[in-house]
Amino acid sequence: MEYRMKLNLGNQIRANRRRMNLTQEQLAEKFGTSPQAISRWEMGATYPDIEMLPMIASFFDMSVDALLGVTEDEKKAYCVKLQQAFEVAVRAKDIPKTVEMMREIRRNLREYHAYWFWGLYHEIWKVRLFCDGKILDEMRLLAEETFNVCPKDDHYAVIEWMSYMEDDEHIDAFLDAYASREDMARSSLLFRRYKMREELDKIEPVRQYILWMELSHIISAANDWQVYLCKDPHHFLWFCQTQLTYLNAINNLSPDKKHKISGGDSPDLWCEERIQLGIRYTASLAKLGKMKEAYDAFEDTIRVIELMMSITDDEFRIGCSSPALEGFTLEAKIHWLEKDGKEYKEISMQHQEWWNWIVPLDYQKAFQHAWFDSMRADERFDALFERLEKCVVYREAKRS
């Protein structure tokens, strides 16, 4: 760093060269320069390019700071001073000075991010200086440097701030590279980006996607439900009933008791959740010996599957009746899965990176489970299971 280089660099190079018993000629050969250049460095007449400092420090088996003779206290004090100067430059919208200091931070103060990081991003955000292309270029480089040298826990704040400040041309590529699950999910980052940037016209589709995801988690949540069912069937039945009531309420539906699962006469984007809820609800009723209700639940679950499998369009969009998700749809497609010489019809429903699947073959296997043994004695089960089998649509696999 220039503020200490003039005082210490020449002496450090000379001392370490002598410590390693090297001549100026030998050291010049190591660094790809001339003996005269080494002599001028050691006398303080000229200095190596700043890009050479890491190579020189590595050769002498020391840090760049040690090579420059900079103590920790001096460097910390310099960080504080630099941050203060940085804030002045940003608020004055002095682009050249701001860029110069950002480069100094990136090249020489990477490990001292605790002293500059928050001030840097907050100051740039306050005056929207990231709108300048040169500043944004430096921010990208600085973010990459942070990902390279800082602990992973420090990456999240960088990702969040860069998701606010990255331009529209590059935001998709940035999110593809760094978005993850939960708080750092693409949708969460985009929602906060549009909110922070006051781009309200872009918020609604993202808000609907996040709402759909959250509602889906709530509706379908039942980890280890088989254990839950066996341990406390009464409470599990209540849990299923509550989820069904919630699902219908958010869709502004008031179905009769026989159609709690399907909710109505039309398929919607909740069909996968409805089927899974139907399987669990039927199993809980059967476990408690509520056979009439169990058969009704079985039939209503099959009704959802039939509604979906009756669709013949290879591609279509499917929405729901929730007022909060008006206009929100999933992209649905018919797929054919090859198995045992046959191709079985399945339906995928996708929005961005999230998929739901309608797989009748899996539902057929589910209702063959021991959970439903108590229902098999009644001929109604056979009739309903026959309807379910008809939902398993297949064709002979194409020969290559």
C-alpha positions as CSV (number, residue, x, y, z in Angstrom):
1,M,0.0,0.0,0.0
2,E,1.4,3.3,-1.1
3,Y,1.1,5.1,2.3
4,R,3.6,2.6,3.8
5,M,5.4,1.4,0.7
6,K,7.7,4.3,0.5
7,L,8.9,3.9,4.0
8,N,9.3,0.1,4.3
9,L,9.2,-1.8,1.1
10,G,12.8,-1.2,0.0
11,N,14.2,-2.2,3.4
12,Q,12.0,-5.3,3.5
13,I,13.1,-6.5,0.1
14,R,16.8,-5.9,1.0
15,A,16.5,-7.6,4.4
16,N,14.7,-10.7,3.1
17,R,17.0,-11.0,0.1
18,R,20.0,-11.1,2.4
19,R,18.1,-13.5,4.8
20,M,17.8,-15.9,1.9
21,N,21.5,-15.4,0.8
22,L,20.5,-14.1,-2.7
23,T,22.2,-11.6,-4.8
24,Q,20.3,-8.8,-6.6
25,E,21.0,-10.7,-9.9
26,Q,19.5,-13.9,-8.5
27,L,16.4,-12.1,-7.1
28,A,15.9,-10.3,-10.4
29,E,15.8,-13.6,-12.2
30,K,13.2,-14.9,-9.7
31,F,10.9,-11.9,-10.3
32,G,11.6,-11.6,-14.1
33,T,13.2,-8.2,-13.9
34,S,16.6,-6.6,-14.0
35,P,19.2,-6.3,-11.2
36,Q,19.1,-2.5,-11.7
37,A,15.3,-2.6,-10.9
38,I,16.0,-4.6,-7.7
39,S,18.7,-2.0,-6.7
40,R,16.3,0.9,-7.2
41,W,13.6,-0.9,-5.2
42,E,15.9,-1.4,-2.3
43,M,17.1,2.2,-2.3
44,G,13.5,3.5,-2.5
45,A,14.1,5.2,-5.8
46,T,11.3,3.2,-7.5
47,Y,8.7,0.6,-6.4
48,P,7.3,-2.6,-7.8
49,D,4.0,-2.6,-9.5
50,I,1.3,-3.2,-6.9
51,E,0.2,-6.3,-8.8
52,M,3.7,-7.8,-8.0
53,L,3.4,-7.5,-4.2
54,P,1.5,-10.8,-3.6
55,M,4.2,-12.6,-5.7
56,I,7.1,-10.9,-3.8
57,A,5.4,-11.6,-0.4
58,S,4.8,-15.2,-1.3
59,F,8.4,-15.7,-2.4
60,F,9.6,-14.4,0.9
61,D,7.0,-16.5,2.7
62,M,5.2,-13.6,4.3
63,S,2.0,-11.6,4.0
64,V,1.8,-8.4,1.8
65,D,1.2,-6.5,5.0
66,A,4.4,-7.8,6.6
67,L,6.3,-7.1,3.4
68,L,5.1,-3.5,3.6
69,G,5.9,-3.3,7.3
70,V,2.3,-2.5,8.2
71,T,1.1,-3.4,11.7
72,E,-2.4,-4.5,12.5
73,D,-3.2,-1.3,14.4
74,E,-1.9,0.8,11.6
75,K,-4.0,-1.1,9.1
76,K,-7.2,-0.9,11.2
77,A,-6.7,2.8,11.6
78,Y,-6.2,3.1,7.9
79,C,-9.4,1.2,7.3
80,V,-11.4,3.6,9.5
81,K,-9.8,6.6,7.7
82,L,-10.5,5.1,4.3
83,Q,-14.1,4.4,5.1
84,Q,-14.7,7.9,6.2
85,A,-13.1,9.2,3.0
86,F,-15.2,6.7,1.0
87,E,-18.4,8.1,2.6
88,V,-17.4,11.6,1.6
89,A,-16.6,10.6,-2.0
90,V,-19.9,8.6,-2.4
91,R,-22.1,11.4,-1.0
92,A,-20.3,13.9,-3.3
93,K,-20.9,11.4,-6.2
94,D,-17.2,11.6,-7.0
95,I,-17.1,8.6,-9.3
96,P,-13.3,8.5,-10.0
97,K,-12.4,8.8,-6.3
98,T,-15.0,6.2,-5.3
99,V,-13.7,3.7,-7.9
100,E,-10.1,4.3,-6.7
101,M,-11.0,3.5,-3.1
102,M,-13.1,0.5,-4.0
103,R,-10.0,-0.9,-5.9
104,E,-7.8,-0.2,-2.9
105,I,-10.3,-2.2,-0.7
106,R,-10.5,-5.1,-3.1
107,R,-6.8,-5.4,-3.7
108,N,-5.3,-4.7,-0.2
109,L,-8.0,-4.8,2.4
110,R,-10.0,-8.0,1.6
111,E,-9.4,-9.6,5.0
112,Y,-10.6,-6.4,6.8
113,H,-14.1,-6.5,5.4
114,A,-15.6,-6.0,8.8
115,Y,-14.3,-2.4,8.6
116,W,-15.6,-1.5,5.2
117,F,-18.3,-3.8,4.0
118,W,-21.4,-2.3,5.6
119,G,-20.4,1.2,5.1
120,L,-19.6,0.6,1.5
121,Y,-22.9,-1.0,0.4
122,H,-25.0,1.2,2.6
123,E,-23.4,4.4,1.4
124,I,-23.7,3.4,-2.3
125,W,-27.3,2.4,-1.8
126,K,-28.3,5.7,-0.1
127,V,-27.3,7.8,-3.1
128,R,-28.1,5.1,-5.7
129,L,-24.5,5.4,-6.9
130,F,-24.7,1.8,-8.1
131,C,-26.6,3.1,-11.2
132,D,-23.2,4.3,-12.5
133,G,-21.7,1.6,-14.7
134,K,-18.1,2.0,-13.3
135,I,-19.3,1.7,-9.7
136,L,-21.4,-1.3,-10.5
137,D,-18.4,-3.0,-12.2
138,E,-16.3,-2.5,-9.1
139,M,-19.1,-3.8,-6.9
140,R,-19.2,-7.0,-9.0
141,L,-15.5,-7.5,-8.6
142,L,-15.6,-6.7,-4.9
143,A,-18.5,-9.2,-4.4
144,E,-16.5,-11.9,-6.2
145,E,-13.5,-11.2,-4.0
146,T,-15.7,-11.5,-0.9
147,F,-17.0,-14.9,-2.1
148,N,-13.3,-16.0,-2.6
149,V,-11.9,-14.8,0.8
150,C,-14.6,-14.5,3.3
151,P,-16.4,-17.2,5.3
152,K,-19.7,-18.4,3.8
153,D,-21.8,-16.7,6.5
154,D,-20.6,-13.4,5.1
155,H,-21.7,-14.3,1.6
156,Y,-25.4,-14.0,2.3
157,A,-25.3,-10.2,3.0
158,V,-23.3,-9.7,-0.2
159,I,-25.8,-11.7,-2.2
160,E,-28.7,-9.8,-0.8
161,W,-27.2,-6.3,-1.4
162,M,-26.0,-7.3,-4.9
163,S,-29.5,-8.6,-5.7
164,Y,-30.8,-5.0,-5.0
165,M,-28.1,-3.3,-7.0
166,E,-27.4,-5.5,-10.0
167,D,-28.8,-4.1,-13.2
168,D,-31.7,-5.7,-15.1
169,E,-29.4,-7.1,-17.8
170,H,-27.4,-9.2,-15.4
171,I,-29.8,-9.9,-12.5
172,D,-30.9,-13.3,-13.9
173,A,-27.4,-14.6,-14.3
174,F,-26.5,-13.4,-10.8
175,L,-29.5,-15.2,-9.2
176,D,-28.7,-18.3,-11.2
177,A,-25.2,-18.3,-9.8
178,Y,-25.9,-17.4,-6.1
179,A,-29.6,-17.8,-5.2
180,S,-30.3,-20.8,-2.9
181,R,-33.2,-22.0,-0.7
182,E,-35.2,-20.2,1.9
183,D,-34.1,-16.5,2.5
184,M,-31.7,-16.6,-0.4
185,A,-34.1,-18.1,-2.8
186,R,-34.5,-16.4,-6.1
187,S,-38.1,-15.4,-5.4
188,S,-37.2,-14.0,-2.0
189,L,-34.3,-12.0,-3.4
190,L,-36.4,-10.6,-6.2
191,F,-39.2,-9.6,-3.9
192,R,-36.8,-7.7,-1.7
193,R,-35.1,-6.2,-4.8
194,Y,-38.3,-4.8,-6.2
195,K,-39.4,-3.5,-2.9
196,M,-36.1,-1.8,-2.1
197,R,-35.9,-0.3,-5.6
198,E,-39.6,0.7,-5.4
199,E,-40.4,-1.2,-8.7
200,L,-43.9,-2.0,-7.5
201,D,-45.1,-3.0,-11.0
202,K,-42.8,-6.1,-10.8
203,I,-43.7,-7.2,-7.3
204,E,-47.1,-8.8,-7.8
205,P,-46.0,-11.9,-9.7
206,V,-43.2,-12.6,-7.3
207,R,-45.5,-12.0,-4.3
208,Q,-48.0,-14.5,-5.7
209,Y,-45.3,-17.1,-6.3
210,I,-44.0,-16.7,-2.7
211,L,-47.6,-16.9,-1.3
212,W,-48.3,-20.0,-3.4
213,M,-45.2,-21.7,-2.1
214,E,-45.9,-20.8,1.5
215,L,-49.5,-22.0,1.3
216,S,-48.4,-25.2,-0.4
217,H,-46.0,-25.9,2.5
218,I,-48.7,-25.3,5.1
219,I,-51.3,-27.4,3.3
220,S,-49.0,-30.3,2.6
221,A,-46.9,-30.3,5.8
222,A,-47.0,-33.7,7.5
223,N,-43.5,-35.1,8.1
224,D,-43.5,-38.8,9.1
225,W,-47.3,-38.7,8.9
226,Q,-47.5,-42.5,9.1
227,V,-45.9,-42.4,12.5
228,Y,-48.1,-39.5,13.5
229,L,-51.2,-41.5,12.3
230,C,-50.3,-44.5,14.4
231,K,-49.3,-42.6,17.5
232,D,-52.4,-40.3,17.7
233,P,-55.0,-41.0,15.0
234,H,-57.6,-38.7,16.6
235,H,-55.3,-35.7,16.5
236,F,-54.0,-36.7,13.0
237,L,-57.6,-36.8,11.7
238,W,-58.2,-33.3,13.2
239,F,-54.9,-32.2,11.5
240,C,-56.1,-33.4,8.1
241,Q,-59.5,-31.8,8.5
242,T,-57.8,-28.5,9.5
243,Q,-55.6,-28.6,6.4
244,L,-58.6,-29.3,4.1
245,T,-60.6,-26.5,5.7
246,Y,-57.7,-24.1,5.3
247,L,-57.2,-25.1,1.6
248,N,-60.8,-24.5,0.7
249,A,-61.0,-21.3,2.7
250,I,-58.0,-19.7,0.9
251,N,-59.7,-20.7,-2.4
252,N,-63.0,-19.1,-1.3
253,L,-64.8,-22.6,-1.5
254,S,-67.4,-24.0,0.8
255,P,-67.8,-27.6,-0.4
256,D,-70.2,-30.2,1.2
257,K,-68.8,-32.9,3.5
258,K,-68.3,-35.4,0.7
259,H,-66.2,-33.0,-1.4
260,K,-63.8,-31.5,1.1
261,I,-60.9,-32.9,-0.8
262,S,-61.8,-32.0,-4.4
263,G,-63.4,-28.7,-3.4
264,G,-65.5,-28.5,-6.5
265,D,-66.0,-29.7,-10.1
266,S,-62.9,-28.2,-11.6
267,P,-59.2,-29.2,-11.2
268,D,-56.9,-26.5,-9.8
269,L,-53.3,-25.9,-9.2
270,W,-53.7,-27.5,-5.7
271,C,-54.6,-30.9,-7.2
272,E,-51.3,-32.6,-6.1
273,E,-51.8,-31.3,-2.5
274,R,-55.5,-32.3,-2.6
275,I,-54.6,-35.9,-3.6
276,Q,-51.9,-36.3,-0.9
277,L,-54.3,-34.8,1.7
278,G,-56.9,-37.2,0.4
279,I,-54.7,-40.2,0.9
280,R,-53.8,-39.2,4.5
281,Y,-57.4,-38.2,5.4
282,T,-58.8,-41.5,4.1
283,A,-56.1,-43.4,6.1
284,S,-56.9,-41.6,9.3
285,L,-60.7,-42.3,8.9
286,A,-60.0,-45.9,8.2
287,K,-57.7,-46.2,11.2
288,L,-60.5,-44.9,13.5
289,G,-63.1,-47.2,11.9
290,K,-65.1,-44.3,10.3
291,M,-65.8,-46.4,7.2
292,K,-68.5,-44.4,5.5
293,E,-66.5,-41.2,5.8
294,A,-63.4,-43.2,4.6
295,Y,-65.1,-44.4,1.4
296,D,-66.4,-40.9,0.7
297,A,-62.8,-39.5,1.2
298,F,-61.4,-42.2,-1.1
299,E,-64.0,-41.4,-3.8
300,D,-63.4,-37.7,-3.6
301,T,-59.6,-38.3,-3.9
302,I,-60.2,-40.4,-7.0
303,R,-62.4,-37.6,-8.3
304,V,-59.4,-35.2,-8.2
305,I,-57.3,-37.7,-10.0
306,E,-60.0,-38.3,-12.7
307,L,-60.4,-34.6,-13.3
308,M,-56.7,-34.1,-13.9
309,M,-56.2,-37.3,-16.0
310,S,-59.2,-36.4,-18.2
311,I,-57.2,-33.4,-19.6
312,T,-55.8,-34.3,-23.0
313,D,-54.0,-31.1,-24.0
314,D,-50.2,-31.8,-24.1
315,E,-49.6,-28.3,-22.6
316,F,-51.9,-26.1,-20.6
317,R,-52.0,-23.6,-17.7
318,I,-53.9,-24.2,-14.5
319,G,-54.9,-21.7,-11.8
320,C,-57.2,-21.6,-8.8
321,S,-60.1,-19.6,-7.3
322,S,-58.0,-18.0,-4.5
323,P,-58.6,-14.2,-4.6
324,A,-55.1,-13.7,-3.4
325,L,-53.7,-15.7,-6.4
326,E,-55.9,-14.2,-9.1
327,G,-54.2,-14.7,-12.5
328,F,-51.5,-16.9,-11.0
329,T,-51.0,-20.2,-13.0
330,L,-48.7,-23.1,-13.2
331,E,-47.4,-24.4,-16.5
332,A,-48.7,-28.0,-16.9
333,K,-47.5,-30.6,-19.4
334,I,-48.3,-34.3,-20.1
335,H,-45.3,-36.6,-19.8
336,W,-45.0,-40.3,-20.6
337,L,-42.7,-42.2,-18.2
338,E,-41.3,-45.5,-19.6
339,K,-41.5,-48.4,-17.3
340,D,-41.6,-52.2,-17.9
341,G,-42.1,-51.8,-21.6
342,K,-45.0,-49.3,-21.2
343,E,-45.2,-45.5,-21.2
344,Y,-47.4,-44.1,-18.3
345,K,-49.1,-40.8,-18.5
346,E,-48.1,-38.3,-15.8
347,I,-48.7,-34.5,-15.5
348,S,-46.2,-32.0,-14.4
349,M,-47.0,-28.6,-13.0
350,Q,-44.2,-26.1,-12.8
351,H,-43.5,-22.5,-11.8
352,Q,-39.9,-21.3,-12.0
353,E,-37.8,-23.9,-10.1
354,W,-40.6,-25.6,-8.3
355,W,-42.4,-28.7,-9.6
356,N,-45.5,-30.7,-8.7
357,W,-46.4,-34.0,-10.3
358,I,-49.6,-36.0,-10.7
359,V,-48.6,-39.7,-10.8
360,P,-51.6,-42.1,-10.8
361,L,-49.3,-45.2,-10.7
362,D,-48.0,-43.9,-7.3
363,Y,-51.5,-43.3,-6.0
364,Q,-52.6,-46.8,-7.0
365,K,-49.7,-48.2,-4.9
366,A,-50.6,-46.0,-2.0
367,F,-54.1,-47.3,-1.8
368,Q,-52.7,-50.9,-1.9
369,H,-51.0,-50.2,1.4
370,A,-51.9,-51.9,4.7
371,W,-53.4,-48.6,5.9
372,F,-56.5,-49.4,3.9
373,D,-56.8,-53.1,4.7
374,S,-59.8,-52.5,6.9
375,M,-61.6,-51.0,3.9
376,R,-61.1,-53.9,1.5
377,A,-63.9,-56.1,2.9
378,D,-66.5,-53.8,1.4
379,E,-67.3,-54.1,-2.3
380,R,-67.3,-50.3,-2.5
381,F,-63.6,-50.4,-2.1
382,D,-63.2,-52.6,-5.2
383,A,-65.4,-50.4,-7.3
384,L,-63.5,-47.3,-6.2
385,F,-60.1,-49.0,-6.8
386,E,-61.3,-50.0,-10.3
387,R,-61.9,-46.3,-11.0
388,L,-58.4,-45.5,-9.7
389,E,-56.9,-48.2,-12.0
390,K,-58.6,-46.5,-15.0
391,C,-56.7,-43.3,-14.1
392,V,-53.4,-45.2,-14.7
393,V,-53.2,-44.5,-18.5
394,Y,-50.5,-46.2,-20.4
395,R,-49.4,-47.1,-23.9
396,E,-46.9,-49.4,-25.4
397,A,-43.4,-48.0,-25.3
398,K,-42.1,-46.8,-28.7
399,R,-39.3,-49.1,-30.0
400,S,-36.2,-47.3,-31.1
